[in-house]
Amino acid sequence: MRAYDPVTVAIPLAYRLEKIMLEKKSLPSGDEVKTILKELGLEELYSGKGLALLRNQDVVVLVFPRESLVIDVIPATGEVSDALEVIAYHDRKLNALILEVLPANDIEYEGNIGVEPAIISLESGELESAPVFGDFREEEDGIYLVIDKDTLQRWKESGKLDVCPICGGELSWRGKKAICLDCGYGVKVVEE
């Protein structure tokens, strides 16, 4: 599916970054981030001096790979209030890698996109939280965030199954599909 707004870039990006962080037990490199963004349909316009700029016709992404990783996902219209920020860093106090997707406009939405941040313990190498990341799929009846059964199980255990991972609104479940009553995105569980 074509990435056409910050959400459809940031959540699939976080999904892939989480996999890399779990596998490598370290933060992804700037090159790994750029590769993922290109796979999501963005074109690299600039890279150098601690910054990378990628875009498609709808979204502009700035990548700042330093000690931590900061990725700003902005609508091409320039409306910063709709922007999202993907942040990955090493929390020394927790001895964990943290991956968060945060809205630029915290007045409308307080908290993390994806229900909660990914917290990966560097001692055990295990995921210690219940983030809800995945890929988007456009279907006849709407656009769905597609998640696997493991993500669904962690999400259930968190007790937040009625919270939309995209906007924080209320979800209405019908079998293995849910629709957010606020943002209109859906969530779908796949058997993969």
Backbone as JSON Lines, residues from 0, in Angstrom:
{"i":0,"aa":"M","n":[0.84,-1.18,0.0],"ca":[0.0,0.0,0.0],"c":[0.88,1.25,0.0]}
{"i":1,"aa":"R","n":[0.49,2.24,-0.75],"ca":[1.24,3.49,-0.82],"c":[1.11,4.25,0.5]}
{"i":2,"aa":"A","n":[2.23,4.75,0.99],"ca":[2.22,5.57,2.2],"c":[1.73,6.96,1.83]}
{"i":3,"aa":"Y","n":[0.6,7.37,2.38],"ca":[0.02,8.64,1.98],"c":[-0.18,9.62,3.12]}
{"i":4,"aa":"D","n":[0.17,9.24,4.34],"ca":[0.14,10.18,5.46],"c":[1.15,9.72,6.51]}
{"i":5,"aa":"P","n":[1.45,10.54,7.51],"ca":[2.47,10.16,8.49],"c":[2.2,8.83,9.19]}
{"i":6,"aa":"V","n":[0.94,8.52,9.48],"ca":[0.6,7.27,10.16],"c":[1.0,6.06,9.32]}
{"i":7,"aa":"T","n":[0.73,6.11,8.01],"ca":[1.01,4.96,7.15],"c":[2.49,4.8,6.85]}
{"i":8,"aa":"V","n":[3.31,5.74,7.31],"ca":[4.77,5.6,7.25],"c":[5.31,5.22,8.62]}
{"i":9,"aa":"A","n":[4.9,5.95,9.66],"ca":[5.5,5.8,10.98],"c":[5.25,4.44,11.62]}
{"i":10,"aa":"I","n":[4.03,3.92,11.53],"ca":[3.74,2.64,12.18],"c":[4.43,1.48,11.47]}
{"i":11,"aa":"P","n":[4.38,1.35,10.13],"ca":[5.15,0.29,9.48],"c":[6.66,0.44,9.7]}
{"i":12,"aa":"L","n":[7.15,1.67,9.76],"ca":[8.56,1.9,10.05],"c":[8.89,1.39,11.45]}
{"i":13,"aa":"A","n":[8.08,1.74,12.44],"ca":[8.3,1.27,13.81],"c":[8.24,-0.26,13.88]}
{"i":14,"aa":"Y","n":[7.33,-0.86,13.13],"ca":[7.2,-2.32,13.09],"c":[8.5,-2.97,12.64]}
{"i":15,"aa":"R","n":[9.1,-2.43,11.59],"ca":[10.35,-2.98,11.06],"c":[11.53,-2.66,11.97]}
{"i":16,"aa":"L","n":[11.56,-1.46,12.55],"ca":[12.64,-1.09,13.47],"c":[12.62,-1.98,14.71]}
{"i":17,"aa":"E","n":[11.42,-2.27,15.21],"ca":[11.29,-3.16,16.37],"c":[11.9,-4.53,16.07]}
{"i":18,"aa":"K","n":[11.64,-5.06,14.9],"ca":[12.21,-6.37,14.52],"c":[13.74,-6.31,14.51]}
{"i":19,"aa":"I","n":[14.3,-5.25,13.93],"ca":[15.76,-5.09,13.88],"c":[16.33,-4.99,15.29]}
{"i":20,"aa":"M","n":[15.69,-4.2,16.13],"ca":[16.17,-4.0,17.5],"c":[16.11,-5.29,18.3]}
{"i":21,"aa":"L","n":[15.07,-6.09,18.11],"ca":[14.97,-7.39,18.8],"c":[16.05,-8.35,18.31]}
{"i":22,"aa":"E","n":[16.31,-8.33,17.02],"ca":[17.3,-9.23,16.43],"c":[18.73,-8.84,16.8]}
{"i":23,"aa":"K","n":[19.06,-7.56,16.67],"ca":[20.44,-7.09,16.87],"c":[20.75,-6.66,18.3]}
{"i":24,"aa":"K","n":[19.73,-6.42,19.1],"ca":[19.9,-5.88,20.46],"c":[20.66,-4.56,20.44]}
{"i":25,"aa":"S","n":[20.41,-3.78,19.39],"ca":[21.01,-2.45,19.27],"c":[20.09,-1.59,18.41]}
{"i":26,"aa":"L","n":[20.4,-0.3,18.39],"ca":[19.6,0.61,17.57],"c":[19.93,0.41,16.1]}
{"i":27,"aa":"P","n":[18.97,0.58,15.23],"ca":[19.23,0.49,13.79],"c":[20.12,1.64,13.33]}
{"i":28,"aa":"S","n":[20.85,1.41,12.27],"ca":[21.69,2.46,11.69],"c":[20.84,3.36,10.8]}
{"i":29,"aa":"G","n":[21.39,4.51,10.47],"ca":[20.71,5.41,9.54],"c":[20.48,4.76,8.2]}
{"i":30,"aa":"D","n":[21.45,3.95,7.75],"ca":[21.3,3.25,6.46],"c":[20.15,2.24,6.5]}
{"i":31,"aa":"E","n":[19.99,1.54,7.64],"ca":[18.89,0.59,7.76],"c":[17.54,1.33,7.71]}
{"i":32,"aa":"V","n":[17.48,2.48,8.36],"ca":[16.25,3.27,8.34],"c":[15.94,3.73,6.92]}
{"i":33,"aa":"K","n":[16.94,4.22,6.21],"ca":[16.73,4.67,4.83],"c":[16.26,3.53,3.94]}
{"i":34,"aa":"T","n":[16.83,2.34,4.12],"ca":[16.41,1.18,3.33],"c":[14.94,0.86,3.58]}
{"i":35,"aa":"I","n":[14.52,0.89,4.84],"ca":[13.11,0.62,5.17],"c":[12.21,1.67,4.53]}
{"i":36,"aa":"L","n":[12.6,2.93,4.65],"ca":[11.77,4.0,4.08],"c":[11.66,3.88,2.56]}
{"i":37,"aa":"K","n":[12.73,3.46,1.91],"ca":[12.67,3.24,0.46],"c":[11.72,2.08,0.13]}
{"i":38,"aa":"E","n":[11.74,1.02,0.97],"ca":[10.81,-0.1,0.78],"c":[9.36,0.36,0.96]}
{"i":39,"aa":"L","n":[9.16,1.39,1.77],"ca":[7.82,1.93,1.98],"c":[7.42,2.93,0.9]}
{"i":40,"aa":"G","n":[8.29,3.1,-0.11],"ca":[7.94,3.91,-1.27],"c":[8.44,5.34,-1.26]}
{"i":41,"aa":"L","n":[9.37,5.66,-0.36],"ca":[9.92,7.01,-0.33],"c":[11.21,7.07,-1.13]}
{"i":42,"aa":"E","n":[11.51,8.23,-1.64],"ca":[12.72,8.46,-2.44],"c":[13.69,9.3,-1.62]}
{"i":43,"aa":"E","n":[14.96,8.9,-1.64],"ca":[15.99,9.65,-0.92],"c":[16.37,10.89,-1.73]}
{"i":44,"aa":"L","n":[16.25,12.06,-1.1],"ca":[16.61,13.32,-1.75],"c":[17.96,13.84,-1.29]}
{"i":45,"aa":"Y","n":[18.31,13.55,-0.03],"ca":[19.57,14.06,0.52],"c":[20.03,13.15,1.64]}
{"i":46,"aa":"S","n":[21.34,12.97,1.75],"ca":[21.93,12.24,2.86],"c":[23.32,12.79,3.11]}
{"i":47,"aa":"G","n":[23.57,13.21,4.32],"ca":[24.88,13.72,4.68],"c":[24.8,14.63,5.88]}
{"i":48,"aa":"K","n":[25.94,14.84,6.54],"ca":[26.05,15.75,7.68],"c":[25.03,15.44,8.78]}
{"i":49,"aa":"G","n":[24.85,14.15,9.07],"ca":[23.97,13.75,10.17],"c":[22.49,13.9,9.89]}
{"i":50,"aa":"L","n":[22.1,13.89,8.61],"ca":[20.7,14.08,8.24],"c":[20.41,13.34,6.94]}
{"i":51,"aa":"A","n":[19.22,12.78,6.86],"ca":[18.74,12.22,5.59],"c":[17.33,12.76,5.36]}
{"i":52,"aa":"L","n":[17.02,13.04,4.11],"ca":[15.71,13.56,3.72],"c":[15.14,12.64,2.65]}
{"i":53,"aa":"L","n":[13.95,12.1,2.92],"ca":[13.26,11.24,1.97],"c":[11.84,11.74,1.82]}
{"i":54,"aa":"R","n":[11.22,11.44,0.68],"ca":[9.83,11.86,0.5],"c":[9.15,11.07,-0.62]}
{"i":55,"aa":"N","n":[7.84,11.13,-0.6],"ca":[7.02,10.76,-1.75],"c":[6.09,11.94,-1.98]}
{"i":56,"aa":"Q","n":[5.06,11.81,-2.76],"ca":[4.22,12.97,-3.05],"c":[3.4,13.43,-1.84]}
{"i":57,"aa":"D","n":[3.27,12.59,-0.81],"ca":[2.4,12.92,0.32],"c":[3.11,13.14,1.65]}
{"i":58,"aa":"V","n":[4.34,12.62,1.78],"ca":[5.01,12.61,3.08],"c":[6.48,13.0,2.91]}
{"i":59,"aa":"V","n":[6.99,13.77,3.88],"ca":[8.41,14.12,3.95],"c":[8.96,13.51,5.23]}
{"i":60,"aa":"V","n":[10.12,12.86,5.15],"ca":[10.72,12.23,6.32],"c":[12.13,12.75,6.52]}
{"i":61,"aa":"L","n":[12.42,13.19,7.74],"ca":[13.77,13.6,8.13],"c":[14.31,12.56,9.09]}
{"i":62,"aa":"V","n":[15.52,12.05,8.82],"ca":[16.15,11.04,9.66],"c":[17.39,11.66,10.29]}
{"i":63,"aa":"F","n":[17.46,11.59,11.63],"ca":[18.6,12.11,12.37],"c":[19.25,10.96,13.14]}
{"i":64,"aa":"P","n":[20.19,10.22,12.51],"ca":[20.83,9.1,13.21],"c":[22.03,9.6,14.02]}
{"i":65,"aa":"R","n":[21.89,9.6,15.31],"ca":[22.98,10.0,16.21],"c":[23.09,8.94,17.29]}
{"i":66,"aa":"E","n":[23.36,9.36,18.53],"ca":[23.39,8.4,19.63],"c":[22.01,7.76,19.8]}
{"i":67,"aa":"S","n":[20.99,8.57,19.61],"ca":[19.62,8.06,19.53],"c":[19.18,8.24,18.08]}
{"i":68,"aa":"L","n":[18.03,7.72,17.77],"ca":[17.52,7.8,16.4],"c":[16.22,8.6,16.43]}
{"i":69,"aa":"V","n":[16.18,9.69,15.69],"ca":[14.98,10.53,15.63],"c":[14.55,10.62,14.17]}
{"i":70,"aa":"I","n":[13.29,10.28,13.92],"ca":[12.74,10.29,12.56],"c":[11.45,11.1,12.59]}
{"i":71,"aa":"D","n":[11.45,12.22,11.9],"ca":[10.26,13.07,11.81],"c":[9.52,12.75,10.52]}
{"i":72,"aa":"V","n":[8.23,12.45,10.64],"ca":[7.39,12.12,9.49],"c":[6.33,13.22,9.38]}
{"i":73,"aa":"I","n":[6.44,14.01,8.31],"ca":[5.64,15.22,8.16],"c":[4.81,15.13,6.87]}
{"i":74,"aa":"P","n":[3.54,15.56,6.91],"ca":[2.79,15.61,5.66],"c":[3.46,16.56,4.68]}
{"i":75,"aa":"A","n":[3.42,16.24,3.4],"ca":[4.04,17.1,2.38],"c":[3.37,18.46,2.31]}
{"i":76,"aa":"T","n":[2.17,18.58,2.87],"ca":[1.49,19.87,2.92],"c":[2.17,20.82,3.9]}
{"i":77,"aa":"G","n":[3.01,20.27,4.77],"ca":[3.71,21.08,5.75],"c":[2.95,21.28,7.05]}
{"i":78,"aa":"E","n":[1.81,20.64,7.2],"ca":[1.02,20.77,8.43],"c":[1.7,19.99,9.55]}
{"i":79,"aa":"V","n":[2.52,20.7,10.31],"ca":[3.32,20.07,11.36],"c":[2.44,19.48,12.45]}
{"i":80,"aa":"S","n":[1.24,19.99,12.63],"ca":[0.35,19.46,13.67],"c":[-0.05,18.01,13.39]}
{"i":81,"aa":"D","n":[0.06,17.55,12.14],"ca":[-0.26,16.17,11.79],"c":[0.98,15.28,11.75]}
{"i":82,"aa":"A","n":[2.13,15.84,12.08],"ca":[3.39,15.1,12.0],"c":[3.51,14.09,13.14]}
{"i":83,"aa":"L","n":[4.33,13.07,12.89],"ca":[4.66,12.07,13.9],"c":[6.17,11.99,14.03]}
{"i":84,"aa":"E","n":[6.61,11.55,15.2],"ca":[8.04,11.39,15.43],"c":[8.29,9.96,15.92]}
{"i":85,"aa":"V","n":[9.19,9.27,15.24],"ca":[9.6,7.93,15.64],"c":[10.96,8.1,16.32]}
{"i":86,"aa":"I","n":[11.05,7.66,17.57],"ca":[12.27,7.84,18.36],"c":[12.72,6.49,18.89]}
{"i":87,"aa":"A","n":[14.0,6.2,18.72],"ca":[14.59,4.98,19.29],"c":[15.84,5.4,20.07]}
{"i":88,"aa":"Y","n":[15.96,4.87,21.28],"ca":[17.11,5.24,22.11],"c":[17.39,4.15,23.15]}
{"i":89,"aa":"H","n":[18.59,4.24,23.73],"ca":[18.99,3.33,24.8],"c":[18.71,4.02,26.12]}
{"i":90,"aa":"D","n":[17.82,3.46,26.91],"ca":[17.54,3.99,28.24],"c":[18.47,3.28,29.21]}
{"i":91,"aa":"R","n":[19.48,3.99,29.68],"ca":[20.5,3.38,30.54],"c":[19.93,2.98,31.91]}
{"i":92,"aa":"K","n":[18.99,3.75,32.41],"ca":[18.39,3.44,33.71],"c":[17.65,2.1,33.66]}
{"i":93,"aa":"L","n":[16.89,1.87,32.6],"ca":[16.16,0.61,32.43],"c":[17.02,-0.48,31.81]}
{"i":94,"aa":"N","n":[18.18,-0.1,31.26],"ca":[19.01,-1.0,30.46],"c":[18.16,-1.66,29.37]}
{"i":95,"aa":"A","n":[17.52,-0.78,28.61],"ca":[16.6,-1.26,27.57],"c":[16.66,-0.33,26.37]}
{"i":96,"aa":"L","n":[16.28,-0.88,25.23],"ca":[16.08,-0.08,24.03],"c":[14.61,0.32,23.99]}
{"i":97,"aa":"I","n":[14.35,1.57,23.7],"ca":[12.99,2.09,23.66],"c":[12.69,2.57,22.25]}
{"i":98,"aa":"L","n":[11.51,2.25,21.76],"ca":[11.05,2.7,20.45],"c":[9.66,3.29,20.63]}
{"i":99,"aa":"E","n":[9.52,4.58,20.3],"ca":[8.24,5.26,20.49],"c":[7.8,5.94,19.2]}
{"i":100,"aa":"V","n":[6.5,6.02,19.0],"ca":[5.92,6.83,17.93],"c":[5.05,7.86,18.63]}
{"i":101,"aa":"L","n":[5.46,9.13,18.49],"ca":[4.79,10.2,19.22],"c":[4.18,11.22,18.27]}
{"i":102,"aa":"P","n":[3.02,11.73,18.6],"ca":[2.43,12.79,17.77],"c":[3.11,14.12,18.03]}
{"i":103,"aa":"A","n":[3.24,14.93,17.0],"ca":[3.79,16.27,17.18],"c":[2.81,17.14,17.96]}
{"i":104,"aa":"N","n":[1.53,16.88,17.78],"ca":[0.49,17.66,18.45],"c":[-0.02,16.88,19.65]}
{"i":105,"aa":"D","n":[0.64,17.07,20.81],"ca":[0.22,16.31,21.99],"c":[-0.99,16.93,22.69]}
{"i":106,"aa":"I","n":[-1.54,17.99,22.13],"ca":[-2.76,18.57,22.69],"c":[-3.95,17.69,22.34]}
{"i":107,"aa":"E","n":[-3.99,17.21,21.08],"ca":[-5.1,16.36,20.63],"c":[-4.95,14.92,21.09]}
{"i":108,"aa":"Y","n":[-3.72,14.45,21.21],"ca":[-3.49,13.04,21.52],"c":[-2.33,12.95,22.49]}
{"i":109,"aa":"E","n":[-2.6,12.49,23.69],"ca":[-1.53,12.32,24.66],"c":[-1.16,10.84,24.69]}
{"i":110,"aa":"G","n":[0.12,10.56,24.62],"ca":[0.56,9.19,24.69],"c":[1.25,8.75,23.43]}
{"i":111,"aa":"N","n":[1.39,7.46,23.3],"ca":[2.11,6.86,22.19],"c":[1.16,6.35,21.13]}
{"i":112,"aa":"I","n":[1.56,6.53,19.88],"ca":[0.89,5.84,18.8],"c":[1.37,4.38,18.93]}
{"i":113,"aa":"G","n":[0.48,3.42,18.71],"ca":[0.85,2.03,18.89],"c":[0.54,1.54,20.3]}
{"i":114,"aa":"V","n":[-0.31,2.25,21.03],"ca":[-0.76,1.99,22.39],"c":[0.33,2.26,23.42]}
{"i":115,"aa":"E","n":[1.5,1.65,23.26],"ca":[2.6,1.91,24.18],"c":[3.93,1.7,23.45]}
{"i":116,"aa":"P","n":[5.02,2.24,23.99],"ca":[6.31,2.09,23.31],"c":[6.8,0.65,23.35]}
{"i":117,"aa":"A","n":[7.69,0.33,22.43],"ca":[8.38,-0.96,22.48],"c":[9.53,-0.8,23.47]}
{"i":118,"aa":"I","n":[9.59,-1.68,24.46],"ca":[10.68,-1.69,25.44],"c":[11.35,-3.05,25.33]}
{"i":119,"aa":"I","n":[12.61,-3.03,24.9],"ca":[13.36,-4.27,24.69],"c":[14.47,-4.34,25.72]}
{"i":120,"aa":"S","n":[14.39,-5.3,26.64],"ca":[15.39,-5.47,27.68],"c":[16.71,-5.91,27.06]}
{"i":121,"aa":"L","n":[17.8,-5.23,27.42],"ca":[19.1,-5.65,26.92],"c":[19.65,-6.83,27.71]}
{"i":122,"aa":"E","n":[19.1,-7.1,28.9],"ca":[19.52,-8.26,29.69],"c":[18.92,-9.54,29.12]}
{"i":123,"aa":"S","n":[17.61,-9.54,28.9],"ca":[16.94,-10.75,28.42],"c":[16.81,-10.8,26.9]}
{"i":124,"aa":"G","n":[16.86,-9.63,26.26],"ca":[16.65,-9.56,24.82],"c":[15.19,-9.68,24.43]}
{"i":125,"aa":"E","n":[14.31,-9.64,25.43],"ca":[12.87,-9.83,25.2],"c":[12.13,-8.5,25.16]}
{"i":126,"aa":"L","n":[11.0,-8.52,24.5],"ca":[10.09,-7.38,24.47],"c":[9.34,-7.35,25.79]}
{"i":127,"aa":"E","n":[9.4,-6.22,26.51],"ca":[8.78,-6.12,27.83],"c":[7.55,-5.22,27.83]}
{"i":128,"aa":"S","n":[6.99,-4.96,26.69],"ca":[5.81,-4.11,26.58],"c":[4.9,-4.69,25.51]}
{"i":129,"aa":"A","n":[3.82,-3.99,25.25],"ca":[2.84,-4.5,24.27],"c":[2.56,-3.46,23.19]}
{"i":130,"aa":"P","n":[3.57,-3.11,22.37],"ca":[3.31,-2.18,21.28],"c":[2.43,-2.83,20.21]}
{"i":131,"aa":"V","n":[1.65,-2.01,19.53],"ca":[0.79,-2.52,18.46],"c":[1.24,-1.87,17.16]}
{"i":132,"aa":"F","n":[2.24,-2.48,16.54],"ca":[2.77,-2.02,15.26],"c":[2.46,-3.08,14.21]}
{"i":133,"aa":"G","n":[2.43,-2.67,12.96],"ca":[2.19,-3.6,11.86],"c":[2.26,-2.85,10.55]}
{"i":134,"aa":"D","n":[1.73,-3.45,9.51],"ca":[1.66,-2.84,8.19],"c":[0.22,-2.45,7.88]}
{"i":135,"aa":"F","n":[0.06,-1.55,6.95],"ca":[-1.28,-1.15,6.53],"c":[-1.66,-1.86,5.24]}
{"i":136,"aa":"R","n":[-2.95,-2.18,5.13],"ca":[-3.47,-2.82,3.94],"c":[-4.79,-2.13,3.58]}
{"i":137,"aa":"E","n":[-4.91,-1.78,2.31],"ca":[-6.15,-1.16,1.84],"c":[-7.06,-2.26,1.31]}
{"i":138,"aa":"E","n":[-8.28,-2.31,1.83],"ca":[-9.26,-3.3,1.4],"c":[-10.52,-2.57,0.96]}
{"i":139,"aa":"E","n":[-11.47,-3.31,0.43],"ca":[-12.7,-2.7,-0.09],"c":[-13.44,-1.88,0.96]}
{"i":140,"aa":"D","n":[-13.41,-2.35,2.21],"ca":[-14.18,-1.68,3.26],"c":[-13.35,-0.73,4.13]}
{"i":141,"aa":"G","n":[-12.1,-0.45,3.73],"ca":[-11.31,0.52,4.49],"c":[-9.83,0.2,4.53]}
{"i":142,"aa":"I","n":[-9.12,0.98,5.31],"ca":[-7.68,0.79,5.48],"c":[-7.45,0.18,6.86]}
{"i":143,"aa":"Y","n":[-6.67,-0.91,6.88],"ca":[-6.46,-1.67,8.12],"c":[-4.99,-1.7,8.5]}
{"i":144,"aa":"L","n":[-4.74,-1.56,9.8],"ca":[-3.45,-1.87,10.37],"c":[-3.47,-3.38,10.59]}
{"i":145,"aa":"V","n":[-2.58,-4.09,9.91],"ca":[-2.56,-5.54,9.96],"c":[-1.54,-5.99,11.0]}
{"i":146,"aa":"I","n":[-2.01,-6.76,11.98],"ca":[-1.13,-7.25,13.04],"c":[-1.18,-8.77,13.08]}
{"i":147,"aa":"D","n":[-0.17,-9.37,13.71],"ca":[-0.14,-10.83,13.82],"c":[-0.75,-11.28,15.15]}
{"i":148,"aa":"K","n":[-0.88,-12.6,15.31],"ca":[-1.52,-13.15,16.51],"c":[-0.7,-12.87,17.77]}
{"i":149,"aa":"D","n":[0.64,-12.85,17.66],"ca":[1.47,-12.56,18.83],"c":[1.23,-11.14,19.33]}
{"i":150,"aa":"T","n":[1.14,-10.2,18.4],"ca":[0.86,-8.81,18.78],"c":[-0.5,-8.71,19.44]}
{"i":151,"aa":"L","n":[-1.49,-9.4,18.87],"ca":[-2.83,-9.4,19.45],"c":[-2.81,-9.95,20.87]}
{"i":152,"aa":"Q","n":[-2.08,-11.04,21.08],"ca":[-2.02,-11.65,22.41],"c":[-1.4,-10.69,23.43]}
{"i":153,"aa":"R","n":[-0.28,-10.04,23.07],"ca":[0.35,-9.06,23.98],"c":[-0.61,-7.9,24.26]}
{"i":154,"aa":"W","n":[-1.31,-7.47,23.21],"ca":[-2.25,-6.35,23.33],"c":[-3.38,-6.73,24.29]}
{"i":155,"aa":"K","n":[-3.91,-7.94,24.16],"ca":[-4.97,-8.41,25.07],"c":[-4.48,-8.4,26.51]}
{"i":156,"aa":"E","n":[-3.26,-8.92,26.71],"ca":[-2.69,-9.0,28.06],"c":[-2.47,-7.63,28.68]}
{"i":157,"aa":"S","n":[-2.29,-6.61,27.85],"ca":[-2.1,-5.25,28.37],"c":[-3.4,-4.65,28.89]}
{"i":158,"aa":"G","n":[-4.53,-5.25,28.51],"ca":[-5.83,-4.74,28.94],"c":[-6.3,-3.52,28.17]}
{"i":159,"aa":"K","n":[-5.67,-3.25,27.03],"ca":[-6.0,-2.04,26.26],"c":[-6.56,-2.38,24.88]}
{"i":160,"aa":"L","n":[-7.23,-3.51,24.76],"ca":[-7.71,-3.98,23.46],"c":[-8.79,-3.07,22.86]}
{"i":161,"aa":"D","n":[-9.4,-2.24,23.67],"ca":[-10.43,-1.33,23.15],"c":[-9.88,0.04,22.76]}
{"i":162,"aa":"V","n":[-8.54,0.22,22.87],"ca":[-7.9,1.5,22.54],"c":[-7.3,1.43,21.14]}
{"i":163,"aa":"C","n":[-7.67,2.36,20.28],"ca":[-7.13,2.4,18.92],"c":[-5.63,2.67,18.97]}
{"i":164,"aa":"P","n":[-4.81,1.83,18.32],"ca":[-3.37,2.05,18.32],"c":[-2.93,3.22,17.45]}
{"i":165,"aa":"I","n":[-3.85,3.79,16.7],"ca":[-3.5,4.89,15.8],"c":[-3.83,6.24,16.43]}
{"i":166,"aa":"C","n":[-5.02,6.37,17.01],"ca":[-5.42,7.69,17.53],"c":[-5.77,7.7,19.01]}
{"i":167,"aa":"G","n":[-5.84,6.53,19.64],"ca":[-6.21,6.47,21.05],"c":[-7.71,6.46,21.29]}
{"i":168,"aa":"G","n":[-8.49,6.43,20.2],"ca":[-9.95,6.41,20.31],"c":[-10.47,5.04,20.69]}
{"i":169,"aa":"E","n":[-11.77,4.86,20.57],"ca":[-12.42,3.61,20.95],"c":[-12.56,2.69,19.75]}
{"i":170,"aa":"L","n":[-12.18,1.42,19.94],"ca":[-12.31,0.42,18.89],"c":[-13.58,-0.38,19.07]}
{"i":171,"aa":"S","n":[-14.19,-0.75,17.95],"ca":[-15.35,-1.63,17.93],"c":[-14.93,-2.9,17.2]}
{"i":172,"aa":"W","n":[-14.88,-4.04,17.92],"ca":[-14.41,-5.31,17.36],"c":[-15.56,-6.12,16.78]}
{"i":173,"aa":"R","n":[-15.27,-6.76,15.62],"ca":[-16.17,-7.72,14.97],"c":[-15.29,-8.88,14.53]}
{"i":174,"aa":"G","n":[-15.21,-9.91,15.35],"ca":[-14.34,-11.04,15.03],"c":[-12.88,-10.62,15.1]}
{"i":175,"aa":"K","n":[-12.15,-10.82,13.99],"ca":[-10.72,-10.48,13.95],"c":[-10.46,-9.11,13.33]}
{"i":176,"aa":"K","n":[-11.51,-8.3,13.23],"ca":[-11.38,-6.94,12.71],"c":[-11.96,-5.95,13.71]}
{"i":177,"aa":"A","n":[-11.37,-4.78,13.74],"ca":[-11.9,-3.7,14.57],"c":[-11.88,-2.41,13.76]}
{"i":178,"aa":"I","n":[-12.81,-1.54,14.03],"ca":[-12.85,-0.21,13.4],"c":[-12.81,0.82,14.51]}
{"i":179,"aa":"C","n":[-12.01,1.86,14.31],"ca":[-11.96,2.95,15.27],"c":[-13.13,3.89,15.01]}
{"i":180,"aa":"L","n":[-13.85,4.2,16.05],"ca":[-15.0,5.08,15.92],"c":[-14.58,6.54,15.77]}
{"i":181,"aa":"D","n":[-13.3,6.84,16.02],"ca":[-12.81,8.22,15.92],"c":[-12.06,8.5,14.63]}
{"i":182,"aa":"C","n":[-11.02,7.71,14.32],"ca":[-10.19,8.01,13.15],"c":[-10.63,7.26,11.89]}
{"i":183,"aa":"G","n":[-11.4,6.18,12.04],"ca":[-11.89,5.44,10.89],"c":[-10.96,4.34,10.39]}
{"i":184,"aa":"Y","n":[-9.72,4.3,10.88],"ca":[-8.83,3.2,10.51],"c":[-9.33,1.92,11.16]}
{"i":185,"aa":"G","n":[-8.96,0.8,10.56],"ca":[-9.3,-0.48,11.14],"c":[-8.06,-1.21,11.6]}
{"i":186,"aa":"V","n":[-8.27,-2.26,12.38],"ca":[-7.2,-3.16,12.8],"c":[-7.66,-4.55,12.42]}
{"i":187,"aa":"K","n":[-6.75,-5.32,11.83],"ca":[-7.1,-6.67,11.37],"c":[-6.0,-7.62,11.82]}
{"i":188,"aa":"V","n":[-6.42,-8.78,12.32],"ca":[-5.47,-9.81,12.76],"c":[-5.32,-10.82,11.64]}
{"i":189,"aa":"V","n":[-4.06,-11.14,11.29],"ca":[-3.79,-12.14,10.26],"c":[-3.14,-13.36,10.9]}
{"i":190,"aa":"E","n":[-3.23,-14.48,10.22],"ca":[-2.75,-15.76,10.76],"c":[-1.28,-16.03,10.48]}
{"i":191,"aa":"E","n":[-0.58,-15.11,9.84],"ca":[0.8,-15.34,9.4],"c":[1.72,-15.71,10.52]}
